[in-house]
Amino acid sequence: MTSTTEQPQEHTTRFNAPRWLGLLLVVLAALVLARSLSEGIYDIAFANLALDLTGAVSTVGLVYCVGYGVEVVASIVAGPLLDRGNPKSVLVVSYLVKIGVFALIGLGSSFLSSHLWAIVVAAAAVDLVHHIGEMALFVLLPRLLDAKTLVRVQGISGSVRSASELISPVVAGGIIVLLPGSQGLLAAAGLQVLALILFIAFIAVLSRRPAIPNEDTVAGGEPGADAGSSDEPVSRRTVAKTIVASRAWRRFAVFHSLSVLALSTVILSLLSLMRDTLDMSAARAGSFLACSTIGAIIGGLIVAKAGPDGIYPSMRWSPAVAGAGALIAAFLGQSQGLLAAGLILFGLGFTVYLRSAGLVVQLRAPSAILGTWDGLLDAVIRVVSAAAILATGFLFDHVGGRPVYLVLGALLFLMAGLWSGFGKQDRDGLGTTPLHTAPSRS
């Protein structure tokens, strides 16, 4: 009699969990698609406005550099607020602010399109709000998902985000025809409205997830389970000192900063490489960018399938794959087949590395101060990346793209070697700082 009553309950659990996860991933995919399309539209709009006004690649670098600057400020200031506040509310507010900013920019299109400083300021404002929202989501997900689900969610997010980049140029082109100039940003506002609705649906699905009869309910533990007493907030200075004092986190921060520097510089200069160095038309160069997106889609699926155990091995080989792709594109890109192969390799390595490194922080940093911890790491990364991106624009104008890509490709191969030396002792050290009262999940 006992066995007959327990059997249906076990069957229900096995049936509901995959169905819940499938629904969660569908809503997530729609959410990421809406956000990415909106981001793609305003990125293209700001870059094209700056390039059309001056004709110099360095001005595009200026727009990105200022954007990185305000994101550094956001990383430092917003992190502690997210730890002490409610990331859900912050994320909703960020959507609402972006909707208002896009609408305002779109309605003031004639002024915006004729002043470079206005383009820079507008792009910076959007980057600031967008980055705070991204930080809120980064802090929120480990509080809601177990480690395996978190890795799958991040991997699928990477693939969907990359897939949206195939659609973004087509969507943006149609919008430019219908809404000329910066008025196209009104469409970005509409997509942000859709994203807000989908985020609410995402939270609703999470609230209905089946209970997990396991202590590892969430990836980073319950908020307040580490980092000492939650009655006294941990200061940014204390977190910074802890990171610097920890050999594992110090090595992670240096390796990660250099890896992101190279990856972000390459991804933001691919269009310039193809147009200026490889002498392609804008339309042809844009079509080849789809190849890097194909690689990124594959990369996201690799992360999702590898699970938590595959994060560290992925960080060893992915920079080398991205470096090989960048060098092939720069030096053998006159051949269409080799250019496509190089871009696919770069997109794959780019996505696998960034998703894996982000998951290391989400799973190993103290959960109660994840916002502050990630914010400080992110600020350092963005400072060095912003300087590199700005310098790259000037170097492209003066020495050409191939010498720049030779340095960046070599740096990525170097980082692959350094990450290979990030062994078990370092991985264990990530979860044993004085601010960890219990080992973090790996």
N, C-alpha and C positions, 0 to 999 in steps of 0.2 A: 504493500500500500504506500509506503514511504517513497519508493522509487518512482511510482506512477505520478505522484504529485510534484516531484522535483524535476522530472524530465521536461514537461512543457515549459517550466520556468527557464531552464537552461537553453532550450530551443529559442525562446523569446529573446533572451539576451544576445545570443549569437546572431539572430536575425536583425534586431533593432540597431545594434552598434554599427554594422556596415551601412545600413540604410541612413542612419543619422549622419555618418561621416560623408556619405555620398551627397546628401543634401547640403551639408556644410560646404563641401568643396564646390558645388554648383553655384551657391550664393557667393562664395568667395571669388570664384572665377569672374562672375558678372561684376562684382565690386571692383576687382583689380582692373578689369577691362575698361570700365567707365572712368576710373581715376587715371589710368594710363593714357587713354585717348585724350582726356582733358589736358594732361601734362604735355603730351606730344604736340597738341595744337599750340599751346602758349610758348613752348620751347621753340618751335619752328617760327612762330610769329616774331618773337623777340630777336632771334638770331638773324632772320632775314631783314628785319627793319634796320638793325645795326649795320649789316653788311651792305645794304642798298644805299644807306646814307653816306658811307665813307669809302666803300670798296676795299677796305683793309681787313685782313684776317685778325689783326691785333685788336680791333674793336670788339669782335665776337669774344675774344679772350677776356677783354675788359668786362663785358657783361657777365660772363661766367665767374670772373674773379670777384666782383662785387657781390654776386649772389652767394659765393662761398663765404665771403666775409660776414654777411648777416647771419648765415647758417652757423658760423662759429659762435657768434654771440648767443644765438638761440640754444645751441648745444650746452653752453656753460650755464646760462640763466634758467632755461626751462627744465633741465634735468631734475634738480631738487624739487621743483614745483610738482612735477609729475609723480615723484616718489611720495610726496605728502598729500597730493590731491587725488582726483579721480580721472584717470586717462580717458575713460569713455566720454566724460563731459568735455575735456579738452579737445578731443577729436571732433566732436560735434560742432564745437565753437569754431574750430579751424575750417571746417567745411563751410559754415555760414559766412565767415569772414572772406574766404576765397570767392564765394559766390558774389558777395558785394564788391570786392576789388575788381573782379573780372568785368562785372557789369559797369562799374565806373570807368574802367579803362576803355572798354568798348565804346561807350558813349562819348568819350573824349578822344576819339581816334585821330582827328586831324592834327591836334596839338601834339599827341604822342608821336606820331609818325614823322614829324619834322624836327624833333629835338633829340639829339643823342643822349643828353643827360636825363631827359624824361624817360627814355626807354630803359636806361640803366636803373633809375630809381624805381620804376614800375616793376621791372624784373626782380629787383632786390626785395621789394615788398611781398611779391608773390612767393619767392623762395623762402622768405622768413616764415610766413604762415604755413606753407606747405611742409617745411621741415619740422616745425613743432608738431604738426599732425602726424608725420611719419614717426617721430619719437614717441608720441603717445601710443600709436599702434604697436611699436616695438616693445614698449613696456607692458602693454596690455596682454598681448598674446601668451607669453609664458605664464601669466597668472590664470589663464583660462584653459590651457591645453596641456596634456601630458607630453613628454619628450618626443615620442614617436609621431604623434599627431602634429606637433609643432614643426618637426622636420618636413613632414609631408606637406603641410600647409605652406611652408616657406618655399619648398621646391616647386609646387604647383603654381604658387604666386609668381615665381620667377619665369616659368614657362608662359603663363597667361600674359604677363606683362610684356614679355618679348614678342609673343604673337600679336599683341596689339600694335606693336611697332610696325608690323607689316601693313596694318590697316590705316595707321595714323597719317602717312603721307597722302593716301587717297582721300581720306576724310578731310584732312586739312586743305587739300587742293580744291575739293568741292566747296568747302566753306569760304575759301578766299574768293571764289567766283561769285558766290551768293552774297557774302558779306565782305566787301573789299577792305583792305587795310587792317587795322587792329580791331575793327568791329567783329572780326572772326572770333575774338575772345568771348563774345557773348555766347557762342556755342560751347566754349569751355565752361562757362558758368552753368549752362544747362546740364552738362555732363556731371558737374559737381553736385547739382541737385539730385541727379539720379544716384550718384555714389553715396550721398547721405542716406537716401532711402534704403539702399542695399546694405549699408552698414548697420542700420537699425534691424533689418531682416537677419543679418549675420549674428547679431547679439541675441535675437529672438531664438534662432536655431540653437545657439550655444546653451541657452537657458533650458532647453528641452533634452540635452544630451543625457544618455543613460549614466547612472552612477557607476563609478569604477571601484570595485571592492579591493582597493590597493592604496597604500600610503602615498604612492607617487601620483597623486591626482593631477598635479600641475607640474610643469617642467621645472620651474625654479623654486618650488615650495610655496607655501602660503606667504603673503606679504607680512613682513615682520618676523619671519622665522629665522632670519639671520641678521647680520649687521648690528648686533647688540640690541639694546632695548629700544623699542619704537617710541618711548616717551620722549627721548631726546634725539632729534634728527642728527644724522651724521653730516658734518660739514663737508663742503667741496674740498677744503684743504686736507682734511683727514683722508678722504678718498684718494686724492692726488698723491699724498705721501705713501699711502698703502700700495698704490700701483707702482710707484717708483721704487719702493723698498722690496717689492716682490720680484725676484729674478724672472719668474715665469711670465708675469704680466708685463714687466719691463721689456722682455724680449718680444712678447706678442705685440706690444704697442709699436716697437720699432719696425719689426718685420711687416706688420699690417700697414703701417703708414707708407712705407716704401712701395709695397705691392699696390696699394690703392693709388698712390701717386702715378705710377706707371700706367695702370689700367685706365684710370679716369682721363689721363692726358691723351692716351691713344683713342679712346672712344669718342672724345670730344673733338678730335682733330682728323678723324677718318674722312669726313666730307672735304675738308681742306686738302688732305693728301690726294684724294682722287681728282679734285678739281684743279689744283695748282700743280702738283707734282706729276700726276699721271695724265693731266690735260684732258679731263673728261668734261662733258657738258653737265649741267646741274641735274637734268633728267636722268642721264645715264648713271651718274654717281649715286643718285637717290635710289635707283633700282638695284644697284649692287649692295647698298646698305642692307637690303633685305637678306643677303647671305649671312651677315653677322647675326641677324635676328633668328635665322634658322638654327644657327649654332647655339644661340642663347636658349631657344626653346628646348633643344636636346639637353642642354646643361641643366635646366631646371628639373627635367624629368630624372636625370641622373641623381641629383641631390635627393629628390623625393623617394626614389627607389633605394638609395644607399642606406637611409636611416641614420640614427645617431652614431652608429659605429663607423660610418663612412666619412664623417666630417673631416677628421685629421688627415687621413690618406688623401682626400680630395685636395686639401690645401697644399700638398706636396707637389702634385703633378699639374694642377690647373694653371699656375703661373707660367710654367714652361710651355704648355699648349698655347696659351694666349700670346706668349712671346714669339713662338714659332709662327703663329698666324700673322702677327704684326709685321715681322720681317719678310715673310712671303709676299704680303700685300704691298709693302713698300718697294722691294727690290725685284720682284718677279711679276708685279701687278700689270705689266703691259700685256701679259697673256690673260685673257678673260677667265679661262679655266682655273689658272693658278690664283688669280685675284679672288675668285669666288671661294676656292678652297681655303685660302688664307683668312678670309673674313669669317668663314664658318668656324675655323679653329679658334680664332680670337673670341668670337661670341660665346663659344662653348666654355673656354677657359675663364673668361670674364665672369660669366654667370655662376659657374660652379664655385669659383673662389669666393666671390662676394657673399653668396648665400651661405657657404660653409663657415666663413669667418664670422658673419653676423650671428649664426646659430651658436658658435662657441661662446660669444659674449652672452647671449640670452640664456644659455644652459649653465654657464660656469660663474658668472658674476653674481654677487649676493642679490637675491631677488628683491629685498626691501629697498635697496638703493640702486636698482638697475638703471633708472633714469639718469642719476648723477654719474654713475660709473661709465655708462655708454656715452653720456654727453661729453665727459672730459676726454675720453678716447677719440670721439668723433671730432671734437674741436681741434685736437692736435693734427689729426689726419687732414682736416679741411684746410688748415693753415698751410701745410706743406704742399697739398694738392693745388690750392689756389695760386701759390707762387709759381709752381711748375707750369700750370696752364697758362698763366699770363706770360711767362718766359717763352713758352712754346709758340705762342702767337707771333712774337717778335722774331724768334729764330726762324720760323717758317718764312717770314717776309724777307729775311736777310741771308740765310744760308740754305734754305730749302728743306723739304720734308724728309728726304732720305737720311741725312746725318742725324736728325732728331730721332727718327725711328730706330736707327742703329743703336743709339744709346738706350732708348726705352726697351727694345727687345732684349738687349744684353742685361739690363736691370731685372727684367722678368725672369730670365734664366738664373740669375744670381739668387733671386728670392726663392725660386724653387729649391735650390740647393740649401739655402738657409732654413727653409721650412722642413726639409728632410732631417735636419739636425734638431728639430723641436720634438724631443723624445718623451718617453713616459714620465720621467721626472718633472719635466716642464708641464705636461698635461695635468699631473696630479697637483702641482703647485698652483695651478689656476684656481683650485677650489679650497685652498688651505691658507688663505690670508687671515690676519687677525679679525677682519670683518666678516669672516665666515664662521658661524658658530656650529655649522654642520656641513659636511661635504656636499657640494652641488652635484646635481645629476650630470653625468657625462653622456 
